[in-house]
Amino acid sequence: MEVMTRAFTFSDSSASKEDENYRIFSLLENAEEEKERQIASILSWEIDIIYKILLDSDLGSSLPLSQADFGLVV
């Protein structure tokens, strides 16, 4: 009986560790994806501003930095 209990405990512990490892892996993948999305968003905003400056266009129609999609608060 004790051997069966130890085997079950080991199996349960192993399954819990696998579950925890998957959650950590998933969080890291999502963080990397979010980082790439934020970089793309800030580069798009930056290109829009530079383009308007070079063309002497009105900057008033551009979103201010505090309201841009990448969520930077100034």
N, CA, C and O atoms as a GROMACS GRO file, in nm:
protein
  296
    1MET      N    1   0.082  -0.119   0.000
    1MET     CA    2   0.000   0.000   0.000
    1MET      C    3   0.088   0.126   0.000
    1MET      O    4   0.059   0.223  -0.070
    2GLU      N    5   0.194   0.122   0.080
    2GLU     CA    6   0.282   0.239   0.089
    2GLU      C    7   0.350   0.267  -0.045
    2GLU      O    8   0.368   0.382  -0.083
    3VAL      N    9   0.386   0.162  -0.116
    3VAL     CA   10   0.450   0.178  -0.246
    3VAL      C   11   0.353   0.243  -0.344
    3VAL      O   12   0.392   0.330  -0.422
    4MET      N   13   0.228   0.202  -0.340
    4MET     CA   14   0.127   0.260  -0.429
    4MET      C   15   0.106   0.408  -0.396
    4MET      O   16   0.091   0.490  -0.486
    5THR      N   17   0.106   0.441  -0.266
    5THR     CA   18   0.088   0.580  -0.224
    5THR      C   19   0.204   0.666  -0.272
    5THR      O   20   0.184   0.776  -0.322
    6ARG      N   21   0.326   0.615  -0.256
    6ARG     CA   22   0.444   0.689  -0.302
    6ARG      C   23   0.443   0.708  -0.454
    6ARG      O   24   0.476   0.815  -0.504
    7ALA      N   25   0.405   0.604  -0.525
    7ALA     CA   26   0.399   0.612  -0.671
    7ALA      C   27   0.296   0.716  -0.714
    7ALA      O   28   0.321   0.794  -0.806
    8PHE      N   29   0.180   0.717  -0.649
    8PHE     CA   30   0.077   0.814  -0.682
    8PHE      C   31   0.124   0.956  -0.650
    8PHE      O   32   0.104   1.047  -0.730
    9THR      N   33   0.187   0.973  -0.534
    9THR     CA   34   0.237   1.105  -0.494
    9THR      C   35   0.341   1.155  -0.592
    9THR      O   36   0.339   1.272  -0.631
   10PHE      N   37   0.432   1.066  -0.632
   10PHE     CA   38   0.536   1.104  -0.729
   10PHE      C   39   0.472   1.142  -0.862
   10PHE      O   40   0.511   1.242  -0.924
   11SER      N   41   0.376   1.063  -0.907
   11SER     CA   42   0.307   1.090  -1.033
   11SER      C   43   0.231   1.222  -1.027
   11SER      O   44   0.235   1.301  -1.121
   12ASP      N   45   0.163   1.245  -0.916
   12ASP     CA   46   0.086   1.368  -0.899
   12ASP      C   47   0.179   1.489  -0.895
   12ASP      O   48   0.150   1.593  -0.954
   13SER      N   49   0.291   1.476  -0.824
   13SER     CA   50   0.390   1.584  -0.815
   13SER      C   51   0.449   1.613  -0.952
   13SER      O   52   0.468   1.729  -0.989
   14SER      N   53   0.478   1.508  -1.027
   14SER     CA   54   0.534   1.524  -1.162
   14SER      C   55   0.435   1.596  -1.254
   14SER      O   56   0.474   1.684  -1.331
   15ALA      N   57   0.309   1.559  -1.244
   15ALA     CA   58   0.206   1.623  -1.327
   15ALA      C   59   0.192   1.770  -1.289
   15ALA      O   60   0.173   1.856  -1.376
   16SER      N   61   0.200   1.800  -1.159
   16SER     CA   62   0.191   1.940  -1.115
   16SER      C   63   0.307   2.022  -1.167
   16SER      O   64   0.289   2.137  -1.208
   17LYS      N   65   0.427   1.964  -1.164
   17LYS     CA   66   0.544   2.035  -1.215
   17LYS      C   67   0.533   2.060  -1.365
   17LYS      O   68   0.568   2.168  -1.414
   18GLU      N   69   0.483   1.962  -1.438
   18GLU     CA   70   0.463   1.979  -1.582
   18GLU      C   71   0.363   2.091  -1.609
   18GLU      O   72   0.383   2.174  -1.698
   19ASP      N   73   0.257   2.093  -1.531
   19ASP     CA   74   0.154   2.196  -1.545
   19ASP      C   75   0.213   2.335  -1.515
   19ASP      O   76   0.187   2.430  -1.588
   20GLU      N   77   0.291   2.344  -1.410
   20GLU     CA   78   0.354   2.471  -1.373
   20GLU      C   79   0.453   2.515  -1.480
   20GLU      O   80   0.458   2.633  -1.516
   21ASN      N   81   0.532   2.422  -1.531
   21ASN     CA   82   0.628   2.455  -1.637
   21ASN      C   83   0.557   2.505  -1.762
   21ASN      O   84   0.605   2.598  -1.827
   22TYR      N   85   0.444   2.444  -1.797
   22TYR     CA   86   0.369   2.489  -1.914
   22TYR      C   87   0.315   2.630  -1.893
   22TYR      O   88   0.319   2.713  -1.985
   23ARG      N   89   0.265   2.659  -1.773
   23ARG     CA   90   0.214   2.794  -1.745
   23ARG      C   91   0.324   2.898  -1.756
   23ARG      O   92   0.302   3.006  -1.811
   24ILE      N   93   0.441   2.867  -1.704
   24ILE     CA   94   0.554   2.961  -1.712
   24ILE      C   95   0.594   2.981  -1.858
   24ILE      O   96   0.618   3.094  -1.901
   25PHE      N   97   0.603   2.872  -1.934
   25PHE     CA   98   0.637   2.881  -2.076
   25PHE      C   99   0.535   2.967  -2.150
   25PHE      O  100   0.572   3.051  -2.232
   26SER      N  101   0.408   2.946  -2.121
   26SER     CA  102   0.301   3.022  -2.185
   26SER      C  103   0.312   3.170  -2.153
   26SER      O  104   0.294   3.255  -2.241
   27LEU      N  105   0.340   3.203  -2.027
   27LEU     CA  106   0.356   3.343  -1.987
   27LEU      C  107   0.473   3.408  -2.060
   27LEU      O  108   0.463   3.522  -2.106
   28LEU      N  109   0.583   3.336  -2.071
   28LEU     CA  110   0.700   3.391  -2.140
   28LEU      C  111   0.672   3.413  -2.288
   28LEU      O  112   0.716   3.513  -2.345
   29GLU      N  113   0.600   3.319  -2.350
   29GLU     CA  114   0.565   3.335  -2.491
   29GLU      C  115   0.475   3.457  -2.510
   29GLU      O  116   0.495   3.535  -2.603
   30ASN      N  117   0.377   3.473  -2.423
   30ASN     CA  118   0.286   3.587  -2.433
   30ASN      C  119   0.359   3.719  -2.408
   30ASN      O  120   0.328   3.819  -2.472
   31ALA      N  121   0.454   3.718  -2.317
   31ALA     CA  122   0.531   3.840  -2.289
   31ALA      C  123   0.614   3.880  -2.411
   31ALA      O  124   0.623   3.998  -2.444
   32GLU      N  125   0.674   3.782  -2.477
   32GLU     CA  126   0.755   3.811  -2.596
   32GLU      C  127   0.666   3.864  -2.709
   32GLU      O  128   0.704   3.957  -2.780
   33GLU      N  129   0.549   3.806  -2.724
   33GLU     CA  130   0.454   3.852  -2.826
   33GLU      C  131   0.408   3.995  -2.798
   33GLU      O  132   0.400   4.077  -2.889
   34GLU      N  133   0.379   4.024  -2.673
   34GLU     CA  134   0.337   4.159  -2.634
   34GLU      C  135   0.449   4.259  -2.656
   34GLU      O  136   0.425   4.372  -2.701
   35LYS      N  137   0.572   4.219  -2.626
   35LYS     CA  138   0.687   4.307  -2.648
   35LYS      C  139   0.698   4.342  -2.796
   35LYS      O  140   0.718   4.459  -2.831
   36GLU      N  141   0.686   4.244  -2.884
   36GLU     CA  142   0.694   4.268  -3.028
   36GLU      C  143   0.581   4.359  -3.075
   36GLU      O  144   0.601   4.445  -3.160
   37ARG      N  145   0.462   4.338  -3.020
   37ARG     CA  146   0.347   4.421  -3.058
   37ARG      C  147   0.371   4.566  -3.016
   37ARG      O  148   0.340   4.659  -3.091
   38GLN      N  149   0.424   4.586  -2.896
   38GLN     CA  150   0.452   4.721  -2.847
   38GLN      C  151   0.560   4.790  -2.932
   38GLN      O  152   0.548   4.908  -2.963
   39ILE      N  153   0.664   4.716  -2.968
   39ILE     CA  154   0.770   4.772  -3.052
   39ILE      C  155   0.714   4.815  -3.187
   39ILE      O  156   0.744   4.924  -3.236
   40ALA      N  157   0.633   4.729  -3.248
   40ALA     CA  158   0.573   4.762  -3.377
   40ALA      C  159   0.484   4.886  -3.366
   40ALA      O  160   0.483   4.970  -3.455
   41SER      N  161   0.411   4.896  -3.258
   41SER     CA  162   0.321   5.009  -3.238
   41SER      C  163   0.398   5.140  -3.222
   41SER      O  164   0.361   5.241  -3.282
   42ILE      N  165   0.503   5.139  -3.142
   42ILE     CA  166   0.580   5.262  -3.122
   42ILE      C  167   0.654   5.302  -3.249
   42ILE      O  168   0.666   5.421  -3.278
   43LEU      N  169   0.703   5.205  -3.325
   43LEU     CA  170   0.770   5.238  -3.451
   43LEU      C  171   0.672   5.297  -3.552
   43LEU      O  172   0.707   5.389  -3.626
   44SER      N  173   0.551   5.245  -3.555
   44SER     CA  174   0.449   5.299  -3.644
   44SER      C  175   0.415   5.443  -3.606
   44SER      O  176   0.403   5.529  -3.693
   45TRP      N  177   0.400   5.469  -3.477
   45TRP     CA  178   0.372   5.605  -3.429
   45TRP      C  179   0.488   5.698  -3.464
   45TRP      O  180   0.466   5.810  -3.510
   46GLU      N  181   0.611   5.651  -3.444
   46GLU     CA  182   0.730   5.731  -3.471
   46GLU      C  183   0.740   5.765  -3.620
   46GLU      O  184   0.771   5.879  -3.656
   47ILE      N  185   0.716   5.668  -3.706
   47ILE     CA  186   0.722   5.691  -3.850
   47ILE      C  187   0.617   5.793  -3.892
   47ILE      O  188   0.644   5.878  -3.976
   48ASP      N  189   0.498   5.784  -3.834
   48ASP     CA  190   0.392   5.879  -3.866
   48ASP      C  191   0.434   6.022  -3.829
   48ASP      O  192   0.413   6.115  -3.907
   49ILE      N  193   0.493   6.039  -3.711
   49ILE     CA  194   0.537   6.172  -3.666
   49ILE      C  195   0.650   6.224  -3.756
   49ILE      O  196   0.646   6.339  -3.800
   50ILE      N  197   0.749   6.141  -3.783
   50ILE     CA  198   0.862   6.184  -3.867
   50ILE      C  199   0.814   6.221  -4.007
   50ILE      O  200   0.858   6.322  -4.063
   51TYR      N  201   0.724   6.142  -4.063
   51TYR     CA  202   0.669   6.170  -4.195
   51TYR      C  203   0.599   6.306  -4.197
   51TYR      O  204   0.617   6.384  -4.291
   52LYS      N  205   0.521   6.334  -4.094
   52LYS     CA  206   0.450   6.463  -4.089
   52LYS      C  207   0.547   6.579  -4.070
   52LYS      O  208   0.526   6.687  -4.125
   53ILE      N  209   0.653   6.559  -3.993
   53ILE     CA  210   0.754   6.664  -3.975
   53ILE      C  211   0.825   6.693  -4.107
   53ILE      O  212   0.844   6.809  -4.143
   54LEU      N  213   0.864   6.589  -4.178
   54LEU     CA  214   0.935   6.607  -4.304
   54LEU      C  215   0.850   6.675  -4.410
   54LEU      O  216   0.902   6.748  -4.495
   55LEU      N  217   0.720   6.653  -4.407
   55LEU     CA  218   0.630   6.713  -4.506
   55LEU      C  219   0.572   6.846  -4.458
   55LEU      O  220   0.486   6.903  -4.524
   56ASP      N  221   0.618   6.895  -4.344
   56ASP     CA  222   0.564   7.016  -4.283
   56ASP      C  223   0.412   7.007  -4.270
   56ASP      O  224   0.340   7.106  -4.289
   57SER      N  225   0.366   6.890  -4.236
   57SER     CA  226   0.223   6.867  -4.218
   57SER      C  227   0.182   6.905  -4.075
   57SER      O  228   0.267   6.923  -3.988
   58ASP      N  229   0.052   6.917  -4.055
   58ASP     CA  230  -0.001   6.953  -3.923
   58ASP      C  231   0.014   6.834  -3.827
   58ASP      O  232  -0.037   6.726  -3.854
   59LEU      N  233   0.083   6.855  -3.717
   59LEU     CA  234   0.101   6.749  -3.617
   59LEU      C  235  -0.020   6.736  -3.525
   59LEU      O  236  -0.029   6.642  -3.447
   60GLY      N  237  -0.112   6.829  -3.535
   60GLY     CA  238  -0.230   6.826  -3.449
   60GLY      C  239  -0.317   6.704  -3.471
   60GLY      O  240  -0.388   6.662  -3.380
   61SER      N  241  -0.312   6.646  -3.590
   61SER     CA  242  -0.395   6.529  -3.617
   61SER      C  243  -0.331   6.400  -3.566
   61SER      O  244  -0.394   6.294  -3.568
   62SER      N  245  -0.206   6.407  -3.520
   62SER     CA  246  -0.138   6.289  -3.466
   62SER      C  247  -0.177   6.269  -3.320
   62SER      O  248  -0.206   6.364  -3.248
   63LEU      N  249  -0.177   6.144  -3.280
   63LEU     CA  250  -0.205   6.114  -3.139
   63LEU      C  251  -0.088   6.160  -3.054
   63LEU      O  252   0.028   6.138  -3.090
   64PRO      N  253  -0.117   6.224  -2.941
   64PRO     CA  254  -0.008   6.258  -2.849
   64PRO      C  255   0.053   6.129  -2.791
   64PRO      O  256  -0.010   6.024  -2.791
   65LEU      N  257   0.174   6.140  -2.744
   65LEU     CA  258   0.245   6.024  -2.690
   65LEU      C  259   0.166   5.954  -2.580
   65LEU      O  260   0.167   5.832  -2.571
   66SER      N  261   0.098   6.030  -2.498
   66SER     CA  262   0.023   5.971  -2.387
   66SER      C  263  -0.101   5.894  -2.432
   66SER      O  264  -0.155   5.815  -2.355
   67GLN      N  265  -0.147   5.915  -2.556
   67GLN     CA  266  -0.266   5.845  -2.606
   67GLN      C  267  -0.233   5.743  -2.714
   67GLN      O  268  -0.323   5.685  -2.774
   68ALA      N  269  -0.105   5.721  -2.739
   68ALA     CA  270  -0.065   5.626  -2.843
   68ALA      C  271  -0.099   5.482  -2.801
   68ALA      O  272  -0.119   5.454  -2.683
   69ASP      N  273  -0.105   5.392  -2.900
   69ASP     CA  274  -0.147   5.254  -2.876
   69ASP      C  275  -0.053   5.175  -2.787
   69ASP      O  276  -0.095   5.078  -2.724
   70PHE      N  277   0.073   5.214  -2.780
   70PHE     CA  278   0.168   5.135  -2.704
   70PHE      C  279   0.162   5.160  -2.554
   70PHE      O  280   0.236   5.099  -2.478
   71GLY      N  281   0.075   5.249  -2.512
   71GLY     CA  282   0.044   5.264  -2.370
   71GLY      C  283   0.148   5.334  -2.284
   71GLY      O  284   0.149   5.315  -2.163
   72LEU      N  285   0.233   5.415  -2.343
   72LEU     CA  286   0.332   5.488  -2.265
   72LEU      C  287   0.265   5.609  -2.203
   72LEU      O  288   0.198   5.686  -2.272
   73VAL      N  289   0.281   5.625  -2.074
   73VAL     CA  290   0.220   5.738  -2.005
   73VAL      C  291   0.330   5.836  -1.967
   73VAL      O  292   0.428   5.801  -1.902
   74VAL      N  293   0.310   5.960  -2.010
   74VAL     CA  294   0.407   6.066  -1.977
   74VAL      C  295   0.338   6.175  -1.900
   74VAL      O  296   0.402   6.273  -1.862
   0.00000   0.00000   0.00000
